[in-house]
Amino acid sequence: MIKSAIVLLLVCIVAIPVRAAEPAPTPFVMQLTRPGDNYGHRRALLQIDKVLDDLGENQVKITVVAYEDGIHALLANNKETSQLVTKLANRGVVFEACRISMRAWGLTDDQFPLEVEFVPAGAPEVIRLQMKGYKYWRP
């Protein structure tokens, strides 16, 4: 009786379908430093949107580090990019603004949407993320 119960239990355990764990998304860091002339900031954010469409949100994890002139792409009142920042944040993209660039341009936290995080310095953040395994992407 006990042997039959053990055999039945083993059969039930073996019969349970096992799902393979999905691979973790590949992390990318995008450095955004160029001026927004000629819709450059908008084009960079549209590239991210296209990558997420083509590869899938579960395949890539994107962090945008904005500094120097690129800091303006993350401003809440930027008519070219503010809606894209919100859309992409909702798709899992992380946006980081450099405090050194903010000071240089006289910008304050309240000029950025809630989706934006702040880092002490942009260039070291890009390098730090690469050291953690992020792949580098510059638009």
C-alpha positions as CSV (number, residue, x, y, z in Angstrom):
1,M,0.0,0.0,0.0
2,I,2.7,2.4,1.0
3,K,4.8,1.5,-2.1
4,S,1.8,2.2,-4.3
5,A,1.2,5.6,-2.7
6,I,4.9,6.5,-3.2
7,V,4.8,5.4,-6.9
8,L,1.6,7.4,-7.4
9,L,3.1,10.5,-5.8
10,L,6.2,10.2,-8.0
11,V,4.1,9.8,-11.1
12,C,2.1,12.9,-10.1
13,I,5.3,15.0,-9.5
14,V,6.8,13.9,-12.8
15,A,3.5,14.7,-14.6
16,I,3.5,18.3,-13.4
17,P,4.6,20.5,-16.3
18,V,7.7,22.5,-15.5
19,R,8.1,25.9,-17.1
20,A,11.6,27.0,-18.1
21,A,12.4,30.4,-16.5
22,E,12.4,33.2,-19.1
23,P,15.8,34.7,-19.6
24,A,16.4,38.0,-17.9
25,P,16.1,41.0,-20.3
26,T,19.4,42.3,-21.7
27,P,20.3,45.6,-20.0
28,F,21.3,48.6,-22.1
29,V,22.4,52.1,-21.1
30,M,21.8,54.9,-23.5
31,Q,23.9,58.0,-23.1
32,L,21.9,61.1,-24.1
33,T,24.3,64.1,-24.3
34,R,23.8,65.7,-27.7
35,P,21.7,68.8,-28.3
36,G,18.1,68.5,-29.3
37,D,18.6,70.3,-32.6
38,N,16.8,68.8,-35.5
39,Y,14.6,66.7,-33.2
40,G,17.6,64.8,-32.0
41,H,16.2,64.0,-28.6
42,R,12.8,63.0,-30.0
43,R,14.5,60.7,-32.6
44,A,16.5,59.0,-29.8
45,L,13.4,58.3,-27.8
46,L,11.5,57.1,-30.8
47,Q,14.4,54.7,-31.5
48,I,13.9,53.3,-28.0
49,D,10.1,52.9,-28.7
50,K,10.9,51.0,-31.9
51,V,13.4,48.7,-30.2
52,L,10.8,47.8,-27.6
53,D,8.2,47.2,-30.3
54,D,10.6,45.0,-32.4
55,L,12.4,43.1,-29.7
56,G,9.8,43.1,-26.9
57,E,9.7,44.8,-23.5
58,N,10.6,41.5,-21.8
59,Q,13.8,41.2,-23.9
60,V,15.6,44.5,-23.2
61,K,15.9,46.7,-20.1
62,I,16.9,50.3,-21.1
63,T,18.2,53.0,-18.9
64,V,18.7,56.5,-20.4
65,V,21.3,58.7,-18.7
66,A,20.9,62.3,-19.7
67,Y,23.6,64.9,-19.1
68,E,25.2,67.9,-20.8
69,D,22.7,69.1,-23.5
70,G,20.8,65.9,-23.3
71,I,19.3,66.9,-19.9
72,H,16.7,69.0,-21.7
73,A,15.1,65.9,-23.3
74,L,13.8,64.9,-19.8
75,L,12.2,68.3,-18.9
76,A,8.5,68.1,-18.2
77,N,7.8,71.2,-20.4
78,N,9.7,69.8,-23.4
79,K,7.0,69.7,-26.1
80,E,8.9,67.3,-28.3
81,T,9.7,64.7,-25.7
82,S,7.6,64.9,-22.5
83,Q,4.9,62.5,-23.8
84,L,7.5,60.1,-25.0
85,V,9.3,60.0,-21.7
86,T,6.0,59.2,-20.0
87,K,5.1,56.5,-22.5
88,L,8.6,54.9,-22.4
89,A,8.6,55.0,-18.6
90,N,5.4,53.1,-18.6
91,R,7.1,50.5,-20.9
92,G,9.8,50.0,-18.3
93,V,12.5,52.5,-19.5
94,V,14.4,54.2,-16.7
95,F,15.4,57.8,-17.1
96,E,18.2,59.4,-15.0
97,A,19.1,63.0,-15.0
98,C,22.6,64.3,-14.0
99,R,22.7,66.7,-11.1
100,I,25.9,68.3,-12.3
101,S,24.2,69.2,-15.6
102,M,21.1,70.3,-13.8
103,R,23.1,72.8,-11.8
104,A,25.0,74.0,-14.9
105,W,21.7,74.7,-16.6
106,G,20.0,76.1,-13.5
107,L,17.4,73.3,-13.4
108,T,15.5,72.0,-10.4
109,D,13.9,68.6,-9.6
110,D,10.4,70.1,-10.0
111,Q,11.1,70.8,-13.7
112,F,11.2,67.1,-14.4
113,P,8.4,64.6,-14.5
114,L,8.0,62.1,-11.7
115,E,9.3,59.4,-14.0
116,V,12.8,60.9,-13.9
117,E,15.4,59.7,-11.3
118,F,18.4,61.8,-10.4
119,V,22.1,60.7,-10.3
120,P,25.0,62.7,-9.0
121,A,26.9,62.6,-12.3
122,G,26.0,61.3,-15.7
123,A,29.3,60.0,-17.1
124,P,30.2,57.9,-14.0
125,E,26.7,56.5,-14.0
126,V,27.1,55.3,-17.6
127,I,30.4,53.6,-16.7
128,R,29.0,52.2,-13.5
129,L,26.1,50.6,-15.4
130,Q,28.5,49.1,-17.9
131,M,30.6,47.7,-15.1
132,K,27.4,46.0,-13.9
133,G,26.9,44.3,-17.3
134,Y,24.8,46.9,-19.2
135,K,25.6,47.2,-22.9
136,Y,26.3,50.7,-24.2
137,W,24.0,52.3,-26.7
138,R,24.4,55.8,-28.1
139,P,21.8,57.1,-30.5
